[in-house]
């Protein structure tokens, strides 16, 4: 986006008011900001990261694992699965 929106002098004044919004969008879609996602089906905490993860992404993956432990995500998922109604008969 940066290359396309900032490549011409006439575009810069148009993009300037959107700078903060574009920064937030970039932050939301950047895989390194999240670090990874919990892997379901494992009886424990397992965070799967992107194959190109840098040190910042790995640090955020560790933070995601720490939050999962603090929020007792394993027991929460287990309880929700057990509380689900059975599927209808075929």
PyMOL Python script that loads the backbone (N, CA, C, O; Angstrom):
from pymol import cmd

cmd.read_pdbstr("""\
ATOM      1  N   UNK A   1       0.824  -1.185   0.000  1.00  0.00           N
ATOM      2  CA  UNK A   1       0.000   0.000   0.000  1.00  0.00           C
ATOM      3  C   UNK A   1       0.872   1.254   0.000  1.00  0.00           C
ATOM      4  O   UNK A   1       0.604   2.220  -0.714  1.00  0.00           O
ATOM      5  N   UNK A   2       1.908   1.212   0.809  1.00  0.00           N
ATOM      6  CA  UNK A   2       2.756   2.391   0.936  1.00  0.00           C
ATOM      7  C   UNK A   2       3.358   2.783  -0.401  1.00  0.00           C
ATOM      8  O   UNK A   2       3.399   3.965  -0.741  1.00  0.00           O
ATOM      9  N   UNK A   3       3.821   1.814  -1.154  1.00  0.00           N
ATOM     10  CA  UNK A   3       4.417   2.102  -2.451  1.00  0.00           C
ATOM     11  C   UNK A   3       3.419   2.649  -3.441  1.00  0.00           C
ATOM     12  O   UNK A   3       3.748   3.546  -4.217  1.00  0.00           O
ATOM     13  N   UNK A   4       2.206   2.131  -3.432  1.00  0.00           N
ATOM     14  CA  UNK A   4       1.196   2.580  -4.384  1.00  0.00           C
ATOM     15  C   UNK A   4       0.591   3.927  -4.021  1.00  0.00           C
ATOM     16  O   UNK A   4       0.283   4.729  -4.902  1.00  0.00           O
ATOM     17  N   UNK A   5       0.422   4.177  -2.741  1.00  0.00           N
ATOM     18  CA  UNK A   5      -0.219   5.422  -2.324  1.00  0.00           C
ATOM     19  C   UNK A   5       0.749   6.590  -2.216  1.00  0.00           C
ATOM     20  O   UNK A   5       0.332   7.747  -2.268  1.00  0.00           O
ATOM     21  N   UNK A   6       2.022   6.305  -2.068  1.00  0.00           N
ATOM     22  CA  UNK A   6       2.979   7.385  -1.899  1.00  0.00           C
ATOM     23  C   UNK A   6       3.903   7.581  -3.072  1.00  0.00           C
ATOM     24  O   UNK A   6       4.904   8.289  -2.964  1.00  0.00           O
ATOM     25  N   UNK A   7       3.580   6.955  -4.206  1.00  0.00           N
ATOM     26  CA  UNK A   7       4.500   7.028  -5.335  1.00  0.00           C
ATOM     27  C   UNK A   7       4.359   8.303  -6.163  1.00  0.00           C
ATOM     28  O   UNK A   7       5.244   8.605  -6.963  1.00  0.00           O
ATOM     29  N   UNK A   8       3.297   9.043  -5.998  1.00  0.00           N
ATOM     30  CA  UNK A   8       3.100  10.281  -6.757  1.00  0.00           C
ATOM     31  C   UNK A   8       2.904  11.458  -5.810  1.00  0.00           C
ATOM     32  O   UNK A   8       2.291  11.326  -4.750  1.00  0.00           O
ATOM     33  N   UNK A   9       3.428  12.596  -6.207  1.00  0.00           N
ATOM     34  CA  UNK A   9       3.326  13.793  -5.363  1.00  0.00           C
ATOM     35  C   UNK A   9       1.878  14.232  -5.188  1.00  0.00           C
ATOM     36  O   UNK A   9       1.534  14.780  -4.141  1.00  0.00           O
ATOM     37  N   UNK A  10       1.029  14.013  -6.169  1.00  0.00           N
ATOM     38  CA  UNK A  10      -0.363  14.452  -6.059  1.00  0.00           C
ATOM     39  C   UNK A  10      -1.180  13.567  -5.116  1.00  0.00           C
ATOM     40  O   UNK A  10      -2.212  14.001  -4.606  1.00  0.00           O
ATOM     41  N   UNK A  11      -0.729  12.333  -4.880  1.00  0.00           N
ATOM     42  CA  UNK A  11      -1.454  11.419  -3.985  1.00  0.00           C
ATOM     43  C   UNK A  11      -1.161  11.702  -2.515  1.00  0.00           C
ATOM     44  O   UNK A  11      -2.012  11.445  -1.663  1.00  0.00           O
ATOM     45  N   UNK A  12       0.002  12.216  -2.204  1.00  0.00           N
ATOM     46  CA  UNK A  12       0.411  12.413  -0.814  1.00  0.00           C
ATOM     47  C   UNK A  12      -0.562  13.269  -0.013  1.00  0.00           C
ATOM     48  O   UNK A  12      -0.883  12.889   1.113  1.00  0.00           O
ATOM     49  N   UNK A  13      -1.057  14.410  -0.522  1.00  0.00           N
ATOM     50  CA  UNK A  13      -2.026  15.186   0.266  1.00  0.00           C
ATOM     51  C   UNK A  13      -3.351  14.453   0.480  1.00  0.00           C
ATOM     52  O   UNK A  13      -4.053  14.699   1.461  1.00  0.00           O
ATOM     53  N   UNK A  14      -3.680  13.564  -0.433  1.00  0.00           N
ATOM     54  CA  UNK A  14      -4.917  12.788  -0.287  1.00  0.00           C
ATOM     55  C   UNK A  14      -4.777  11.693   0.772  1.00  0.00           C
ATOM     56  O   UNK A  14      -5.740  11.363   1.465  1.00  0.00           O
ATOM     57  N   UNK A  15      -3.582  11.141   0.890  1.00  0.00           N
ATOM     58  CA  UNK A  15      -3.331  10.033   1.807  1.00  0.00           C
ATOM     59  C   UNK A  15      -3.059  10.519   3.233  1.00  0.00           C
ATOM     60  O   UNK A  15      -3.329   9.804   4.198  1.00  0.00           O
ATOM     61  N   UNK A  16      -2.532  11.719   3.359  1.00  0.00           N
ATOM     62  CA  UNK A  16      -2.133  12.231   4.676  1.00  0.00           C
ATOM     63  C   UNK A  16      -3.233  12.126   5.734  1.00  0.00           C
ATOM     64  O   UNK A  16      -2.942  11.691   6.848  1.00  0.00           O
ATOM     65  N   UNK A  17      -4.492  12.505   5.441  1.00  0.00           N
ATOM     66  CA  UNK A  17      -5.535  12.362   6.482  1.00  0.00           C
ATOM     67  C   UNK A  17      -5.825  10.899   6.856  1.00  0.00           C
ATOM     68  O   UNK A  17      -6.381  10.635   7.922  1.00  0.00           O
ATOM     69  N   UNK A  18      -5.459   9.972   6.005  1.00  0.00           N
ATOM     70  CA  UNK A  18      -5.729   8.553   6.246  1.00  0.00           C
ATOM     71  C   UNK A  18      -4.564   7.835   6.918  1.00  0.00           C
ATOM     72  O   UNK A  18      -4.640   6.630   7.158  1.00  0.00           O
ATOM     73  N   UNK A  19      -3.507   8.543   7.219  1.00  0.00           N
ATOM     74  CA  UNK A  19      -2.282   7.921   7.708  1.00  0.00           C
ATOM     75  C   UNK A  19      -2.507   7.061   8.947  1.00  0.00           C
ATOM     76  O   UNK A  19      -2.042   5.922   8.989  1.00  0.00           O
ATOM     77  N   UNK A  20      -3.207   7.577   9.956  1.00  0.00           N
ATOM     78  CA  UNK A  20      -3.441   6.810  11.184  1.00  0.00           C
ATOM     79  C   UNK A  20      -4.321   5.588  10.926  1.00  0.00           C
ATOM     80  O   UNK A  20      -4.078   4.515  11.480  1.00  0.00           O
ATOM     81  N   UNK A  21      -5.340   5.752  10.085  1.00  0.00           N
ATOM     82  CA  UNK A  21      -6.216   4.620   9.761  1.00  0.00           C
ATOM     83  C   UNK A  21      -5.448   3.533   9.023  1.00  0.00           C
ATOM     84  O   UNK A  21      -5.627   2.348   9.304  1.00  0.00           O
ATOM     85  N   UNK A  22      -4.604   3.921   8.093  1.00  0.00           N
ATOM     86  CA  UNK A  22      -3.809   2.948   7.350  1.00  0.00           C
ATOM     87  C   UNK A  22      -2.819   2.230   8.261  1.00  0.00           C
ATOM     88  O   UNK A  22      -2.550   1.043   8.080  1.00  0.00           O
ATOM     89  N   UNK A  23      -2.284   2.944   9.228  1.00  0.00           N
ATOM     90  CA  UNK A  23      -1.363   2.330  10.190  1.00  0.00           C
ATOM     91  C   UNK A  23      -2.100   1.266  11.026  1.00  0.00           C
ATOM     92  O   UNK A  23      -1.551   0.198  11.297  1.00  0.00           O
ATOM     93  N   UNK A  24      -3.341   1.566  11.430  1.00  0.00           N
ATOM     94  CA  UNK A  24      -4.123   0.585  12.203  1.00  0.00           C
ATOM     95  C   UNK A  24      -4.458  -0.645  11.361  1.00  0.00           C
ATOM     96  O   UNK A  24      -4.424  -1.770  11.859  1.00  0.00           O
ATOM     97  N   UNK A  25      -4.780  -0.431  10.091  1.00  0.00           N
ATOM     98  CA  UNK A  25      -5.070  -1.560   9.190  1.00  0.00           C
ATOM     99  C   UNK A  25      -3.838  -2.429   9.049  1.00  0.00           C
ATOM    100  O   UNK A  25      -3.928  -3.654   9.127  1.00  0.00           O
ATOM    101  N   UNK A  26      -2.684  -1.804   8.843  1.00  0.00           N
ATOM    102  CA  UNK A  26      -1.439  -2.565   8.717  1.00  0.00           C
ATOM    103  C   UNK A  26      -1.173  -3.389   9.966  1.00  0.00           C
ATOM    104  O   UNK A  26      -0.740  -4.539   9.881  1.00  0.00           O
ATOM    105  N   UNK A  27      -1.432  -2.798  11.124  1.00  0.00           N
ATOM    106  CA  UNK A  27      -1.210  -3.507  12.382  1.00  0.00           C
ATOM    107  C   UNK A  27      -2.151  -4.704  12.523  1.00  0.00           C
ATOM    108  O   UNK A  27      -1.760  -5.746  13.049  1.00  0.00           O
ATOM    109  N   UNK A  28      -3.385  -4.552  12.054  1.00  0.00           N
ATOM    110  CA  UNK A  28      -4.366  -5.642  12.189  1.00  0.00           C
ATOM    111  C   UNK A  28      -4.075  -6.814  11.265  1.00  0.00           C
ATOM    112  O   UNK A  28      -4.404  -7.951  11.601  1.00  0.00           O
ATOM    113  N   UNK A  29      -3.466  -6.566  10.110  1.00  0.00           N
ATOM    114  CA  UNK A  29      -3.225  -7.664   9.170  1.00  0.00           C
ATOM    115  C   UNK A  29      -1.805  -8.201   9.247  1.00  0.00           C
ATOM    116  O   UNK A  29      -1.468  -9.141   8.528  1.00  0.00           O
ATOM    117  N   UNK A  30      -0.974  -7.633  10.094  1.00  0.00           N
ATOM    118  CA  UNK A  30       0.412  -8.081  10.226  1.00  0.00           C
ATOM    119  C   UNK A  30       0.466  -9.332  11.107  1.00  0.00           C
ATOM    120  O   UNK A  30       0.109  -9.277  12.284  1.00  0.00           O
ATOM    121  N   UNK A  31       0.909 -10.450  10.544  1.00  0.00           N
ATOM    122  CA  UNK A  31       0.946 -11.705  11.291  1.00  0.00           C
ATOM    123  C   UNK A  31       1.863 -11.621  12.508  1.00  0.00           C
ATOM    124  O   UNK A  31       1.633 -12.314  13.499  1.00  0.00           O
ATOM    125  N   UNK A  32       2.885 -10.795  12.450  1.00  0.00           N
ATOM    126  CA  UNK A  32       3.830 -10.728  13.569  1.00  0.00           C
ATOM    127  C   UNK A  32       3.228 -10.048  14.792  1.00  0.00           C
ATOM    128  O   UNK A  32       3.726 -10.229  15.903  1.00  0.00           O
ATOM    129  N   UNK A  33       2.160  -9.267  14.606  1.00  0.00           N
ATOM    130  CA  UNK A  33       1.496  -8.630  15.743  1.00  0.00           C
ATOM    131  C   UNK A  33       0.771  -9.665  16.609  1.00  0.00           C
ATOM    132  O   UNK A  33       0.709  -9.514  17.829  1.00  0.00           O
ATOM    133  N   UNK A  34       0.235 -10.693  16.001  1.00  0.00           N
ATOM    134  CA  UNK A  34      -0.494 -11.736  16.737  1.00  0.00           C
ATOM    135  C   UNK A  34       0.450 -12.823  17.227  1.00  0.00           C
ATOM    136  O   UNK A  34       0.271 -13.359  18.321  1.00  0.00           O
ATOM    137  N   UNK A  35       1.428 -13.140  16.443  1.00  0.00           N
ATOM    138  CA  UNK A  35       2.378 -14.172  16.830  1.00  0.00           C
ATOM    139  C   UNK A  35       1.950 -15.552  16.390  1.00  0.00           C
ATOM    140  O   UNK A  35       2.769 -16.322  15.889  1.00  0.00           O
ATOM    141  N   UNK A  36       0.698 -15.876  16.565  1.00  0.00           N
ATOM    142  CA  UNK A  36       0.213 -17.195  16.189  1.00  0.00           C
ATOM    143  C   UNK A  36      -1.191 -17.420  16.708  1.00  0.00           C
ATOM    144  O   UNK A  36      -1.809 -16.529  17.292  1.00  0.00           O
ATOM    145  N   UNK A  37      -1.677 -18.611  16.487  1.00  0.00           N
ATOM    146  CA  UNK A  37      -3.025 -18.980  16.917  1.00  0.00           C
ATOM    147  C   UNK A  37      -2.961 -20.320  17.630  1.00  0.00           C
ATOM    148  O   UNK A  37      -2.120 -21.160  17.309  1.00  0.00           O
ATOM    149  N   UNK A  38      -3.857 -20.525  18.605  1.00  0.00           N
ATOM    150  CA  UNK A  38      -3.840 -21.810  19.305  1.00  0.00           C
ATOM    151  C   UNK A  38      -4.266 -22.956  18.385  1.00  0.00           C
ATOM    152  O   UNK A  38      -5.173 -22.812  17.565  1.00  0.00           O
ATOM    153  N   UNK A  39      -3.602 -24.075  18.538  1.00  0.00           N
ATOM    154  CA  UNK A  39      -3.934 -25.267  17.759  1.00  0.00           C
ATOM    155  C   UNK A  39      -4.966 -26.066  18.555  1.00  0.00           C
ATOM    156  O   UNK A  39      -4.737 -26.414  19.713  1.00  0.00           O
ATOM    157  N   UNK A  40      -6.079 -26.345  17.931  1.00  0.00           N
ATOM    158  CA  UNK A  40      -7.132 -27.107  18.606  1.00  0.00           C
ATOM    159  C   UNK A  40      -6.869 -28.603  18.453  1.00  0.00           C
ATOM    160  O   UNK A  40      -6.224 -29.036  17.498  1.00  0.00           O
ATOM    161  N   UNK A  41      -7.368 -29.372  19.391  1.00  0.00           N
ATOM    162  CA  UNK A  41      -7.197 -30.817  19.356  1.00  0.00           C
ATOM    163  C   UNK A  41      -5.981 -31.300  20.118  1.00  0.00           C
ATOM    164  O   UNK A  41      -5.687 -32.495  20.125  1.00  0.00           O
ATOM    165  N   UNK A  42      -5.278 -30.394  20.753  1.00  0.00           N
ATOM    166  CA  UNK A  42      -4.099 -30.738  21.538  1.00  0.00           C
ATOM    167  C   UNK A  42      -4.448 -30.521  23.002  1.00  0.00           C
ATOM    168  O   UNK A  42      -5.010 -29.486  23.360  1.00  0.00           O
ATOM    169  N   UNK A  43      -4.125 -31.474  23.835  1.00  0.00           N
ATOM    170  CA  UNK A  43      -4.440 -31.347  25.259  1.00  0.00           C
ATOM    171  C   UNK A  43      -3.339 -30.539  25.951  1.00  0.00           C
ATOM    172  O   UNK A  43      -2.584 -31.063  26.771  1.00  0.00           O
ATOM    173  N   UNK A  44      -3.270 -29.276  25.608  1.00  0.00           N
ATOM    174  CA  UNK A  44      -2.272 -28.369  26.153  1.00  0.00           C
ATOM    175  C   UNK A  44      -2.215 -27.128  25.293  1.00  0.00           C
ATOM    176  O   UNK A  44      -2.987 -26.982  24.345  1.00  0.00           O
ATOM    177  N   UNK A  45      -1.309 -26.240  25.621  1.00  0.00           N
ATOM    178  CA  UNK A  45      -1.162 -25.005  24.867  1.00  0.00           C
ATOM    179  C   UNK A  45      -0.156 -25.218  23.745  1.00  0.00           C
ATOM    180  O   UNK A  45       0.998 -25.570  23.990  1.00  0.00           O
ATOM    181  N   UNK A  46      -0.603 -25.002  22.519  1.00  0.00           N
ATOM    182  CA  UNK A  46       0.261 -25.112  21.347  1.00  0.00           C
ATOM    183  C   UNK A  46      -0.087 -23.950  20.420  1.00  0.00           C
ATOM    184  O   UNK A  46      -1.192 -23.889  19.881  1.00  0.00           O
ATOM    185  N   UNK A  47       0.850 -23.038  20.238  1.00  0.00           N
ATOM    186  CA  UNK A  47       0.622 -21.880  19.383  1.00  0.00           C
ATOM    187  C   UNK A  47       1.346 -22.110  18.064  1.00  0.00           C
ATOM    188  O   UNK A  47       2.545 -22.391  18.042  1.00  0.00           O
ATOM    189  N   UNK A  48       0.607 -21.989  16.967  1.00  0.00           N
ATOM    190  CA  UNK A  48       1.162 -22.163  15.639  1.00  0.00           C
ATOM    191  C   UNK A  48       1.474 -20.781  15.067  1.00  0.00           C
ATOM    192  O   UNK A  48       0.595 -19.923  14.988  1.00  0.00           O
ATOM    193  N   UNK A  49       2.717 -20.574  14.673  1.00  0.00           N
ATOM    194  CA  UNK A  49       3.140 -19.298  14.107  1.00  0.00           C
ATOM    195  C   UNK A  49       3.346 -19.397  12.613  1.00  0.00           C
ATOM    196  O   UNK A  49       3.335 -20.488  12.042  1.00  0.00           O
ATOM    197  N   UNK A  50       3.534 -18.264  11.992  1.00  0.00           N
ATOM    198  CA  UNK A  50       3.786 -18.181  10.560  1.00  0.00           C
ATOM    199  C   UNK A  50       5.195 -18.700  10.270  1.00  0.00           C
ATOM    200  O   UNK A  50       6.094 -18.546  11.096  1.00  0.00           O
ATOM    201  N   UNK A  51       5.386 -19.297   9.133  1.00  0.00           N
ATOM    202  CA  UNK A  51       6.688 -19.839   8.770  1.00  0.00           C
ATOM    203  C   UNK A  51       7.779 -18.792   8.632  1.00  0.00           C
ATOM    204  O   UNK A  51       8.961 -19.110   8.765  1.00  0.00           O
ATOM    205  N   UNK A  52       7.400 -17.550   8.368  1.00  0.00           N
ATOM    206  CA  UNK A  52       8.379 -16.471   8.225  1.00  0.00           C
ATOM    207  C   UNK A  52       8.503 -15.639   9.496  1.00  0.00           C
ATOM    208  O   UNK A  52       8.975 -14.504   9.439  1.00  0.00           O
ATOM    209  N   UNK A  53       8.097 -16.169  10.621  1.00  0.00           N
ATOM    210  CA  UNK A  53       8.094 -15.407  11.872  1.00  0.00           C
ATOM    211  C   UNK A  53       9.495 -14.932  12.235  1.00  0.00           C
ATOM    212  O   UNK A  53      10.468 -15.684  12.179  1.00  0.00           O
ATOM    213  N   UNK A  54       9.562 -13.661  12.608  1.00  0.00           N
ATOM    214  CA  UNK A  54      10.817 -13.094  13.090  1.00  0.00           C
ATOM    215  C   UNK A  54      10.789 -13.104  14.625  1.00  0.00           C
ATOM    216  O   UNK A  54       9.858 -13.645  15.222  1.00  0.00           O
ATOM    217  N   UNK A  55      11.776 -12.524  15.245  1.00  0.00           N
ATOM    218  CA  UNK A  55      11.863 -12.531  16.708  1.00  0.00           C
ATOM    219  C   UNK A  55      10.665 -11.832  17.333  1.00  0.00           C
ATOM    220  O   UNK A  55      10.163 -12.273  18.367  1.00  0.00           O
ATOM    221  N   UNK A  56      10.202 -10.752  16.721  1.00  0.00           N
ATOM    222  CA  UNK A  56       9.037 -10.026  17.244  1.00  0.00           C
ATOM    223  C   UNK A  56       7.791 -10.917  17.238  1.00  0.00           C
ATOM    224  O   UNK A  56       7.028 -10.921  18.204  1.00  0.00           O
ATOM    225  N   UNK A  57       7.583 -11.674  16.152  1.00  0.00           N
ATOM    226  CA  UNK A  57       6.432 -12.566  16.046  1.00  0.00           C
ATOM    227  C   UNK A  57       6.521 -13.703  17.059  1.00  0.00           C
ATOM    228  O   UNK A  57       5.512 -14.079  17.655  1.00  0.00           O
ATOM    229  N   UNK A  58       7.710 -14.250  17.258  1.00  0.00           N
ATOM    230  CA  UNK A  58       7.883 -15.334  18.231  1.00  0.00           C
ATOM    231  C   UNK A  58       7.614 -14.818  19.648  1.00  0.00           C
ATOM    232  O   UNK A  58       7.004 -15.516  20.458  1.00  0.00           O
ATOM    233  N   UNK A  59       8.064 -13.608  19.943  1.00  0.00           N
ATOM    234  CA  UNK A  59       7.780 -13.003  21.243  1.00  0.00           C
ATOM    235  C   UNK A  59       6.276 -12.857  21.438  1.00  0.00           C
ATOM    236  O   UNK A  59       5.761 -13.148  22.518  1.00  0.00           O
ATOM    237  N   UNK A  60       5.568 -12.409  20.407  1.00  0.00           N
ATOM    238  CA  UNK A  60       4.118 -12.268  20.517  1.00  0.00           C
ATOM    239  C   UNK A  60       3.427 -13.625  20.604  1.00  0.00           C
ATOM    240  O   UNK A  60       2.374 -13.731  21.233  1.00  0.00           O
ATOM    241  N   UNK A  61       3.988 -14.656  19.994  1.00  0.00           N
ATOM    242  CA  UNK A  61       3.431 -16.002  20.130  1.00  0.00           C
ATOM    243  C   UNK A  61       3.573 -16.480  21.576  1.00  0.00           C
ATOM    244  O   UNK A  61       2.669 -17.121  22.113  1.00  0.00           O
ATOM    245  N   UNK A  62       4.694 -16.172  22.193  1.00  0.00           N
ATOM    246  CA  UNK A  62       4.879 -16.520  23.611  1.00  0.00           C
ATOM    247  C   UNK A  62       3.877 -15.775  24.486  1.00  0.00           C
ATOM    248  O   UNK A  62       3.353 -16.325  25.455  1.00  0.00           O
ATOM    249  N   UNK A  63       3.618 -14.524  24.136  1.00  0.00           N
ATOM    250  CA  UNK A  63       2.609 -13.752  24.881  1.00  0.00           C
ATOM    251  C   UNK A  63       1.220 -14.349  24.684  1.00  0.00           C
ATOM    252  O   UNK A  63       0.420 -14.373  25.618  1.00  0.00           O
ATOM    253  N   UNK A  64       0.927 -14.830  23.480  1.00  0.00           N
ATOM    254  CA  UNK A  64      -0.363 -15.473  23.213  1.00  0.00           C
ATOM    255  C   UNK A  64      -0.498 -16.743  24.049  1.00  0.00           C
ATOM    256  O   UNK A  64      -1.573 -17.025  24.578  1.00  0.00           O
ATOM    257  N   UNK A  65       0.578 -17.504  24.171  1.00  0.00           N
ATOM    258  CA  UNK A  65       0.554 -18.714  25.000  1.00  0.00           C
ATOM    259  C   UNK A  65       0.336 -18.340  26.466  1.00  0.00           C
ATOM    260  O   UNK A  65      -0.418 -19.006  27.176  1.00  0.00           O
ATOM    261  N   UNK A  66       0.987 -17.290  26.908  1.00  0.00           N
ATOM    262  CA  UNK A  66       0.829 -16.843  28.293  1.00  0.00           C
ATOM    263  C   UNK A  66      -0.621 -16.414  28.566  1.00  0.00           C
ATOM    264  O   UNK A  66      -1.177 -16.737  29.616  1.00  0.00           O
ATOM    265  N   UNK A  67      -1.229 -15.686  27.618  1.00  0.00           N
ATOM    266  CA  UNK A  67      -2.633 -15.283  27.780  1.00  0.00           C
ATOM    267  C   UNK A  67      -3.552 -16.497  27.797  1.00  0.00           C
ATOM    268  O   UNK A  67      -4.524 -16.533  28.552  1.00  0.00           O
ATOM    269  N   UNK A  68      -3.247 -17.493  26.965  1.00  0.00           N
ATOM    270  CA  UNK A  68      -4.065 -18.709  26.939  1.00  0.00           C
ATOM    271  C   UNK A  68      -4.016 -19.427  28.278  1.00  0.00           C
ATOM    272  O   UNK A  68      -5.023 -19.969  28.734  1.00  0.00           O
ATOM    273  N   UNK A  69      -2.863 -19.432  28.899  1.00  0.00           N
ATOM    274  CA  UNK A  69      -2.728 -20.057  30.220  1.00  0.00           C
ATOM    275  C   UNK A  69      -3.480 -19.244  31.258  1.00  0.00           C
ATOM    276  O   UNK A  69      -4.218 -19.805  32.068  1.00  0.00           O
ATOM    277  N   UNK A  70      -3.302 -17.925  31.243  1.00  0.00           N
ATOM    278  CA  UNK A  70      -3.962 -17.064  32.223  1.00  0.00           C
ATOM    279  C   UNK A  70      -5.477 -17.142  32.128  1.00  0.00           C
ATOM    280  O   UNK A  70      -6.166 -17.072  33.146  1.00  0.00           O
ATOM    281  N   UNK A  71      -6.003 -17.286  30.916  1.00  0.00           N
ATOM    282  CA  UNK A  71      -7.455 -17.312  30.718  1.00  0.00           C
ATOM    283  C   UNK A  71      -8.013 -18.745  30.725  1.00  0.00           C
ATOM    284  O   UNK A  71      -9.192 -18.960  30.446  1.00  0.00           O
ATOM    285  N   UNK A  72      -7.158 -19.709  31.043  1.00  0.00           N
ATOM    286  CA  UNK A  72      -7.578 -21.107  31.151  1.00  0.00           C
ATOM    287  C   UNK A  72      -8.342 -21.557  29.899  1.00  0.00           C
ATOM    288  O   UNK A  72      -9.439 -22.108  29.988  1.00  0.00           O
ATOM    289  N   UNK A  73      -7.740 -21.311  28.746  1.00  0.00           N
ATOM    290  CA  UNK A  73      -8.418 -21.561  27.481  1.00  0.00           C
ATOM    291  C   UNK A  73      -8.682 -23.050  27.241  1.00  0.00           C
ATOM    292  O   UNK A  73      -9.689 -23.399  26.624  1.00  0.00           O
ATOM    293  N   UNK A  74      -7.814 -23.919  27.708  1.00  0.00           N
ATOM    294  CA  UNK A  74      -8.007 -25.362  27.503  1.00  0.00           C
ATOM    295  C   UNK A  74      -9.294 -25.824  28.169  1.00  0.00           C
ATOM    296  O   UNK A  74     -10.110 -26.500  27.543  1.00  0.00           O
ATOM    297  N   UNK A  75      -9.479 -25.466  29.426  1.00  0.00           N
ATOM    298  CA  UNK A  75     -10.686 -25.869  30.147  1.00  0.00           C
ATOM    299  C   UNK A  75     -11.923 -25.203  29.562  1.00  0.00           C
ATOM    300  O   UNK A  75     -12.990 -25.814  29.517  1.00  0.00           O
ATOM    301  N   UNK A  76     -11.795 -23.967  29.116  1.00  0.00           N
ATOM    302  CA  UNK A  76     -12.921 -23.258  28.512  1.00  0.00           C
ATOM    303  C   UNK A  76     -13.383 -23.950  27.233  1.00  0.00           C
ATOM    304  O   UNK A  76     -14.583 -24.134  27.027  1.00  0.00           O
ATOM    305  N   UNK A  77     -12.444 -24.333  26.375  1.00  0.00           N
ATOM    306  CA  UNK A  77     -12.793 -25.035  25.133  1.00  0.00           C
ATOM    307  C   UNK A  77     -13.384 -26.402  25.457  1.00  0.00           C
ATOM    308  O   UNK A  77     -14.382 -26.810  24.864  1.00  0.00           O
ATOM    309  N   UNK A  78     -12.763 -27.107  26.402  1.00  0.00           N
ATOM    310  CA  UNK A  78     -13.262 -28.432  26.789  1.00  0.00           C
ATOM    311  C   UNK A  78     -14.706 -28.336  27.282  1.00  0.00           C
ATOM    312  O   UNK A  78     -15.546 -29.155  26.909  1.00  0.00           O
ATOM    313  N   UNK A  79     -14.991 -27.353  28.108  1.00  0.00           N
ATOM    314  CA  UNK A  79     -16.336 -27.194  28.659  1.00  0.00           C
ATOM    315  C   UNK A  79     -17.351 -26.876  27.558  1.00  0.00           C
ATOM    316  O   UNK A  79     -18.457 -27.418  27.557  1.00  0.00           O
ATOM    317  N   UNK A  80     -16.985 -26.019  26.643  1.00  0.00           N
ATOM    318  CA  UNK A  80     -17.912 -25.660  25.560  1.00  0.00           C
ATOM    319  C   UNK A  80     -18.180 -26.843  24.638  1.00  0.00           C
ATOM    320  O   UNK A  80     -19.303 -27.014  24.163  1.00  0.00           O
ATOM    321  N   UNK A  81     -17.175 -27.649  24.385  1.00  0.00           N
ATOM    322  CA  UNK A  81     -17.371 -28.821  23.527  1.00  0.00           C
ATOM    323  C   UNK A  81     -18.271 -29.838  24.229  1.00  0.00           C
ATOM    324  O   UNK A  81     -19.141 -30.440  23.601  1.00  0.00           O
ATOM    325  N   UNK A  82     -18.060 -30.024  25.514  1.00  0.00           N
ATOM    326  CA  UNK A  82     -18.874 -30.977  26.265  1.00  0.00           C
ATOM    327  C   UNK A  82     -20.320 -30.508  26.404  1.00  0.00           C
ATOM    328  O   UNK A  82     -21.227 -31.333  26.509  1.00  0.00           O
ATOM    329  N   UNK A  83     -20.543 -29.202  26.407  1.00  0.00           N
ATOM    330  CA  UNK A  83     -21.893 -28.657  26.564  1.00  0.00           C
ATOM    331  C   UNK A  83     -22.664 -28.596  25.250  1.00  0.00           C
ATOM    332  O   UNK A  83     -23.851 -28.272  25.246  1.00  0.00           O
ATOM    333  N   UNK A  84     -22.003 -28.902  24.135  1.00  0.00           N
ATOM    334  CA  UNK A  84     -22.682 -28.853  22.837  1.00  0.00           C
ATOM    335  C   UNK A  84     -23.710 -29.970  22.742  1.00  0.00           C
ATOM    336  O   UNK A  84     -23.471 -31.077  23.227  1.00  0.00           O
ATOM    337  N   UNK A  85     -24.852 -29.690  22.122  1.00  0.00           N
ATOM    338  CA  UNK A  85     -25.839 -30.752  21.944  1.00  0.00           C
ATOM    339  C   UNK A  85     -25.320 -31.786  20.938  1.00  0.00           C
ATOM    340  O   UNK A  85     -24.530 -31.451  20.056  1.00  0.00           O
ATOM    341  N   UNK A  86     -25.755 -33.019  21.068  1.00  0.00           N
ATOM    342  CA  UNK A  86     -25.305 -34.040  20.119  1.00  0.00           C
ATOM    343  C   UNK A  86     -25.844 -33.743  18.727  1.00  0.00           C
ATOM    344  O   UNK A  86     -26.877 -33.087  18.588  1.00  0.00           O
ATOM    345  N   UNK A  87     -25.149 -34.224  17.690  1.00  0.00           N
ATOM    346  CA  UNK A  87     -25.655 -33.985  16.325  1.00  0.00           C
ATOM    347  C   UNK A  87     -26.942 -34.781  16.091  1.00  0.00           C
ATOM    348  O   UNK A  87     -27.171 -35.801  16.740  1.00  0.00           O
ATOM    349  N   UNK A  88     -27.769 -34.317  15.173  1.00  0.00           N
ATOM    350  CA  UNK A  88     -29.005 -35.048  14.894  1.00  0.00           C
ATOM    351  C   UNK A  88     -28.693 -36.399  14.262  1.00  0.00           C
ATOM    352  O   UNK A  88     -27.675 -36.549  13.585  1.00  0.00           O
ATOM    353  N   UNK A  89     -29.573 -37.392  14.482  1.00  0.00           N
ATOM    354  CA  UNK A  89     -29.330 -38.720  13.882  1.00  0.00           C
ATOM    355  C   UNK A  89     -29.427 -38.651  12.362  1.00  0.00           C
ATOM    356  O   UNK A  89     -30.177 -37.858  11.794  1.00  0.00           O
ATOM    357  N   UNK A  90     -28.643 -39.509  11.732  1.00  0.00           N
ATOM    358  CA  UNK A  90     -28.609 -39.530  10.256  1.00  0.00           C
ATOM    359  C   UNK A  90     -29.618 -40.500   9.731  1.00  0.00           C
ATOM    360  O   UNK A  90     -29.744 -40.663   8.517  1.00  0.00           O
TER     361      UNK A  90
END
""", "prot")
cmd.dss("prot")
cmd.show_as("cartoon", "prot")
cmd.util.cbc("prot")
cmd.orient("prot")
